[in-house]
Amino acid sequence: MPAEWQTHEATWLSWPKDPTTFPPETISNVETIYAKMIEALAEDEKVNVIVNDERTEEKISSMIRSTRNVVFPKIKSVDVWVRDYGPIFVKSGGNGKIAATKWQFNAWGNKYEDLLSDNITGIEIAKLSGFEIFEPTIVLEGGSIDVNGEGTLITTKQCLLNKNRNPSLDQDEIATYLRKYLGATNLIWLEEGIKGDDTDGHIDDIARFVSPDMVICMIEDDSYDLDYRALRKDYELLKGARDQSGKKLNIVAIPMPKKKVKFEGERLPASYANFYIGNSAVLVPTYDDSNDDVALESIGQFFPTRKIIGIECSSLILGFGSIHCVTQQQPI
C-alpha cells in the first residue's frame, strides 16, 4: 500500500445526503466543506465524486468554480465514509501495477444497520476503477490503518482486535492478512483511540505518517481530560517503535483542540490527525479553536511543496468523522 503522499491518479468522495448523519440544519455547511475539498484537490488530480443521480451532479457543478478534473460516477451510496467502505488501492513493487483490495465493511461492528449496504458501494467503486480486485473476506476499514509506503503499518488493538469485527481471528491471524494484502512487513499496534469515536479507535484520529520515518501523534494537554491517558500511552508506544528497517521513528506531538466539540452534550471525535494529503494540497480539519494554527503549522512543515489548507469542520464532525474519513486515494 503506497503512502498517502505518493502521487495520486484520483481521490474518491461520496456526496453527503444521509439525513441521519447530517440533519437538514447542517447539510448546507457540510456541502460547502465538500465544495472546498473538491476545488482544492482538483487543482492537481482527478476527483471522483460519487452521486446517486444527475440532479446531484448538476447541483455540485453549480457550487464549484470548475468541473475540470471532476468526475461524477453514478454509484448508489447511503453515506459519505468512503475511506472505510471503499477499496484500498495497492501497488506492485515489481511492475507498478495497481490493484484494489476490497475488505468487508460491517458499519463499524454492525452499529448502523442502514449503512451496511455501503459495502456494496465499495465493491462497485472497485469494479469501476478497472483494476484487478482482491477480496480478503475479513472486516477492515481504511481509517483503521496508516502506512509509510515502505512496509510499516500503524493500527490499534481497540479496533482491529474488537470482537465486533472478526471474532474468530486473533492478532497474529489478522496480521497475516495485513501482510498478504497490503504488503505490511512491520506492524505497530497502538492501544486505543479518542473519546466520541464510534469506529472503536481508528488510527486516523490518533497518529499519521508524514514521511517514511516521521509520525505525528495527537496528545491531550489537559490531564483531567478523557483522552489524556490513552493518547499518552499511544505516544509512548510510538516513541519505542521501529520502522521496517529496525530504526526508531521520529515522533512529533500535536495538541488536540482545547475546546472539545460536542453535539447535544455528546463528545465528538474532533482531531487534527484526520487530514488528507492530496497531490498539491494538504487538507487539515480545523474547529474554530485556539490550537488550529498550531496544527496547521505543525503539519505544514512536513509538506513544503503543498498548499496547507485549513477547512473548518465543526459541521462535518457531527457525523463522527472528518476530512480523512470521507476521502480515499487512488495511486498512479
C-alpha positions as CSV (number, residue, x, y, z in Angstrom):
1,M,0.0,0.0,0.0
2,P,1.6,3.3,-1.1
3,A,1.9,6.2,1.4
4,E,-0.8,8.8,1.0
5,W,1.7,11.5,-0.1
6,Q,2.8,9.4,-3.1
7,T,1.3,10.6,-6.3
8,H,-2.5,10.0,-6.8
9,E,-4.3,9.5,-10.0
10,A,-7.5,10.3,-8.2
11,T,-9.3,10.9,-4.9
12,W,-12.7,9.3,-4.3
13,L,-15.5,11.1,-2.4
14,S,-19.2,10.4,-1.8
15,W,-21.5,13.4,-1.7
16,P,-23.3,13.9,1.6
17,K,-27.1,13.2,1.7
18,D,-27.9,10.9,4.7
19,P,-30.3,13.0,6.9
20,T,-29.4,10.8,9.9
21,T,-25.7,11.7,9.7
22,F,-26.3,15.3,8.7
23,P,-29.6,16.8,9.7
24,P,-31.3,19.4,7.5
25,E,-29.9,22.3,9.5
26,T,-26.3,21.2,8.9
27,I,-26.3,19.8,5.4
28,S,-25.6,23.1,3.6
29,N,-22.5,23.7,5.7
30,V,-21.3,20.1,5.0
31,E,-21.9,20.6,1.3
32,T,-19.8,23.8,1.4
33,I,-17.0,21.8,3.1
34,Y,-17.2,19.3,0.3
35,A,-17.1,22.0,-2.4
36,K,-13.9,23.4,-0.8
37,M,-12.3,19.9,-0.8
38,I,-13.2,19.2,-4.4
39,E,-11.8,22.5,-5.6
40,A,-8.6,22.2,-3.7
41,L,-7.9,18.6,-4.8
42,A,-9.0,19.1,-8.4
43,E,-6.1,21.5,-8.9
44,D,-3.8,18.6,-9.4
45,E,-5.6,15.3,-9.6
46,K,-8.9,13.8,-10.7
47,V,-11.7,13.9,-8.1
48,N,-14.3,11.2,-8.4
49,V,-17.4,12.4,-6.6
50,I,-19.9,9.6,-6.2
51,V,-23.5,10.7,-6.7
52,N,-26.9,8.9,-6.9
53,D,-28.3,10.9,-9.8
54,E,-27.9,13.6,-12.4
55,R,-29.6,16.2,-10.3
56,T,-27.0,15.9,-7.6
57,E,-24.2,16.2,-10.2
58,E,-25.8,19.4,-11.5
59,K,-26.0,20.8,-8.0
60,I,-22.4,20.1,-7.3
61,S,-21.3,21.6,-10.6
62,S,-23.1,24.8,-9.7
63,M,-21.3,25.0,-6.4
64,I,-17.7,24.7,-7.6
65,R,-15.6,27.1,-9.7
66,S,-14.8,24.5,-12.4
67,T,-15.6,20.8,-13.1
68,R,-12.1,20.4,-14.6
69,N,-10.7,17.1,-13.2
70,V,-14.1,16.4,-11.5
71,V,-15.9,13.2,-12.4
72,F,-19.3,12.1,-11.2
73,P,-19.6,8.3,-11.1
74,K,-23.3,7.2,-10.6
75,I,-23.0,4.7,-7.8
76,K,-25.7,4.4,-5.2
77,S,-24.4,5.1,-1.6
78,V,-26.1,5.8,1.7
79,D,-23.3,7.7,3.5
80,V,-20.0,9.5,3.0
81,W,-17.4,7.3,4.7
82,V,-15.7,6.0,1.5
83,R,-12.4,5.7,3.5
84,D,-13.9,2.8,5.3
85,Y,-16.2,1.1,2.8
86,G,-14.3,1.8,-0.3
87,P,-11.4,-0.2,-1.7
88,I,-7.9,0.2,-0.5
89,F,-5.6,0.5,-3.6
90,V,-2.2,-1.2,-3.6
91,K,0.7,-1.2,-6.0
92,S,3.1,-3.9,-7.1
93,G,6.7,-3.2,-6.1
94,G,7.8,-5.1,-9.2
95,N,5.9,-3.8,-12.2
96,G,4.0,-0.9,-10.6
97,K,0.6,-2.5,-11.4
98,I,-2.3,-1.1,-9.4
99,A,-4.9,-3.4,-7.8
100,A,-7.9,-2.8,-5.5
101,T,-8.3,-4.7,-2.2
102,K,-12.0,-4.8,-1.1
103,W,-12.3,-5.7,2.5
104,Q,-15.7,-6.3,4.2
105,F,-17.5,-3.3,5.7
106,N,-19.9,-4.1,8.6
107,A,-20.7,-0.5,9.6
108,W,-18.1,-0.5,12.4
109,G,-19.2,-3.6,14.2
110,N,-22.9,-3.6,13.0
111,K,-23.6,-0.3,14.8
112,Y,-25.7,1.1,11.9
113,E,-27.9,-1.3,10.0
114,D,-28.9,1.3,7.4
115,L,-25.2,1.7,6.4
116,L,-24.4,-1.9,5.8
117,S,-25.3,-1.6,2.1
118,D,-22.4,0.7,1.6
119,N,-20.3,-2.5,1.5
120,I,-21.8,-3.0,-2.0
121,T,-20.9,0.7,-2.8
122,G,-17.3,-0.2,-2.1
123,I,-17.4,-3.2,-4.5
124,E,-18.9,-1.0,-7.2
125,I,-16.1,1.5,-6.8
126,A,-13.5,-1.2,-7.1
127,K,-15.2,-2.5,-10.3
128,L,-15.4,0.9,-11.8
129,S,-11.7,1.6,-11.1
130,G,-10.9,-1.1,-13.7
131,F,-8.2,-2.7,-11.6
132,E,-7.8,-6.3,-10.6
133,I,-9.8,-6.9,-7.3
134,F,-8.7,-8.9,-4.3
135,E,-11.2,-9.7,-1.6
136,P,-9.6,-10.7,1.8
137,T,-13.1,-11.6,3.2
138,I,-12.4,-10.1,6.6
139,V,-13.7,-6.8,8.1
140,L,-11.3,-3.9,7.8
141,E,-11.9,-0.1,7.4
142,G,-9.4,2.2,5.7
143,G,-9.4,4.6,8.6
144,S,-8.1,1.9,11.0
145,I,-4.7,1.8,9.3
146,D,-1.9,4.1,8.2
147,V,1.2,3.3,6.3
148,N,4.6,4.8,5.3
149,G,4.7,3.1,1.9
150,E,7.8,1.1,2.8
151,G,6.2,-1.7,4.8
152,T,5.3,-0.2,8.1
153,L,1.7,0.0,9.2
154,I,0.2,1.6,12.3
155,T,-3.2,0.5,13.8
156,T,-4.9,0.0,17.1
157,K,-5.8,-3.1,19.1
158,Q,-9.1,-1.5,20.1
159,C,-10.3,-1.6,16.6
160,L,-8.7,-4.5,14.7
161,L,-9.0,-6.9,17.7
162,N,-12.5,-5.8,18.5
163,K,-14.8,-8.8,18.6
164,N,-17.4,-6.9,16.6
165,R,-15.2,-7.1,13.6
166,N,-13.6,-10.5,13.2
167,P,-14.4,-12.5,16.3
168,S,-12.8,-15.8,15.1
169,L,-9.4,-14.2,14.4
170,D,-6.6,-13.4,16.8
171,Q,-3.9,-10.7,16.4
172,D,-1.5,-12.9,14.6
173,E,-4.1,-14.1,12.1
174,I,-5.2,-10.5,11.4
175,A,-1.6,-9.5,10.9
176,T,-1.2,-12.2,8.3
177,Y,-4.0,-10.6,6.2
178,L,-2.3,-7.2,6.5
179,R,1.0,-8.6,5.3
180,K,-0.6,-10.6,2.5
181,Y,-2.9,-8.0,1.0
182,L,-1.3,-4.7,2.0
183,G,2.4,-5.6,2.0
184,A,2.8,-4.7,5.6
185,T,6.1,-6.2,6.8
186,N,6.2,-4.3,10.1
187,L,3.2,-3.7,12.3
188,I,2.9,-1.2,15.1
189,W,0.0,-1.8,17.4
190,L,-1.2,1.1,19.5
191,E,-3.8,0.6,22.2
192,E,-6.9,2.8,21.9
193,G,-8.4,5.8,20.2
194,I,-10.2,9.0,21.3
195,K,-13.5,9.5,23.0
196,G,-16.5,10.1,20.8
197,D,-15.1,7.9,18.0
198,D,-17.8,5.4,17.1
199,T,-15.3,3.4,15.0
200,D,-13.6,1.9,18.1
201,G,-10.3,3.6,17.8
202,H,-9.4,4.5,14.2
203,I,-5.8,5.4,13.8
204,D,-6.6,8.4,11.6
205,D,-7.7,10.3,14.7
206,I,-4.6,9.4,16.6
207,A,-1.4,9.1,14.6
208,R,-0.3,9.6,11.0
209,F,2.8,9.1,8.9
210,V,4.0,12.3,7.3
211,S,7.2,10.8,5.9
212,P,8.7,7.2,5.9
213,D,10.3,7.8,9.3
214,M,8.1,10.6,10.8
215,V,4.8,10.2,12.6
216,I,2.6,13.0,14.1
217,C,0.8,11.9,17.2
218,M,-2.1,13.7,18.9
219,I,-1.7,14.4,22.6
220,E,-4.0,15.9,25.2
221,D,-2.5,18.6,27.4
222,D,-5.3,18.6,30.0
223,S,-4.5,15.7,32.4
224,Y,-8.2,15.7,33.5
225,D,-9.5,15.2,30.0
226,L,-10.9,11.8,28.9
227,D,-8.3,11.4,26.2
228,Y,-5.2,12.2,28.3
229,R,-4.2,8.7,29.4
230,A,-4.9,6.9,26.1
231,L,-3.1,9.4,23.9
232,R,-0.1,9.5,26.2
233,K,0.1,5.7,26.1
234,D,-0.1,5.7,22.3
235,Y,2.6,8.4,22.2
236,E,5.0,6.4,24.4
237,L,4.4,3.3,22.3
238,L,5.3,5.2,19.1
239,K,8.4,6.6,20.7
240,G,9.5,3.0,21.3
241,A,8.5,1.7,17.9
242,R,10.8,0.9,15.0
243,D,10.3,1.1,11.2
244,Q,10.7,-1.8,8.7
245,S,14.5,-1.5,8.9
246,G,14.7,-1.5,12.7
247,K,15.3,2.2,13.0
248,K,13.4,4.3,15.6
249,L,10.7,6.6,14.2
250,N,10.7,10.3,14.8
251,I,7.5,11.3,16.7
252,V,6.1,14.8,16.7
253,A,3.3,15.6,19.2
254,I,0.4,17.8,18.2
255,P,-2.1,19.0,20.8
256,M,-5.8,18.2,20.5
257,P,-8.3,21.0,20.1
258,K,-8.6,22.8,23.5
259,K,-12.3,23.3,23.1
260,K,-14.0,19.9,22.9
261,V,-16.6,19.7,20.2
262,K,-19.9,18.4,21.3
263,F,-23.4,18.0,19.9
264,E,-26.4,17.8,22.3
265,G,-23.9,17.1,25.1
266,E,-22.2,14.2,23.2
267,R,-18.5,14.3,22.7
268,L,-17.4,14.3,19.0
269,P,-14.0,12.9,17.7
270,A,-12.5,16.2,16.6
271,S,-8.8,15.6,15.8
272,Y,-6.3,17.3,13.6
273,A,-4.8,13.9,12.7
274,N,-7.8,13.5,10.3
275,F,-6.1,15.4,7.5
276,Y,-5.8,14.3,3.9
277,I,-2.7,14.6,1.7
278,G,-3.5,15.5,-1.9
279,N,-1.1,15.8,-4.8
280,S,-0.6,19.6,-4.3
281,A,-2.6,20.3,-1.1
282,V,-3.0,19.0,2.4
283,L,-6.5,19.5,3.7
284,V,-6.5,19.9,7.5
285,P,-9.7,20.0,9.6
286,T,-10.0,22.9,12.0
287,Y,-12.6,23.5,14.7
288,D,-12.6,27.3,15.4
289,D,-10.1,26.5,18.2
290,S,-7.0,28.2,19.6
291,N,-4.9,25.2,18.6
292,D,-6.0,25.3,14.9
293,D,-2.9,27.4,13.9
294,V,-0.6,25.2,15.9
295,A,-1.9,22.1,14.0
296,L,-1.7,23.8,10.6
297,E,1.9,24.9,11.2
298,S,3.0,21.6,12.7
299,I,1.6,19.5,9.8
300,G,2.6,22.1,7.2
301,Q,6.3,21.9,8.0
302,F,6.4,18.3,6.5
303,F,4.8,19.3,3.2
304,P,6.7,22.4,2.0
305,T,5.7,21.9,-1.7
306,R,2.0,21.6,-1.0
307,K,-0.6,24.2,0.0
308,I,-1.8,23.7,3.6
309,I,-5.5,24.4,3.6
310,G,-7.4,24.5,6.8
311,I,-11.1,23.7,6.5
312,E,-13.5,24.4,9.3
313,C,-15.1,21.1,10.0
314,S,-17.4,21.6,13.0
315,S,-20.4,20.6,10.9
316,L,-18.7,17.6,9.2
317,I,-17.6,16.2,12.6
318,L,-21.3,16.0,13.6
319,G,-21.2,12.7,11.5
320,F,-18.4,11.4,13.8
321,G,-15.8,11.8,11.1
322,S,-13.7,14.4,9.3
323,I,-11.7,15.0,6.1
324,H,-9.6,11.8,6.0
325,C,-12.7,9.7,6.8
326,V,-14.5,10.9,3.6
327,T,-11.6,10.6,1.2
328,Q,-9.8,7.7,-0.4
329,Q,-6.7,7.9,-2.6
330,Q,-6.1,6.0,-5.8
331,P,-2.4,5.9,-6.6
332,I,-0.9,6.3,-10.0
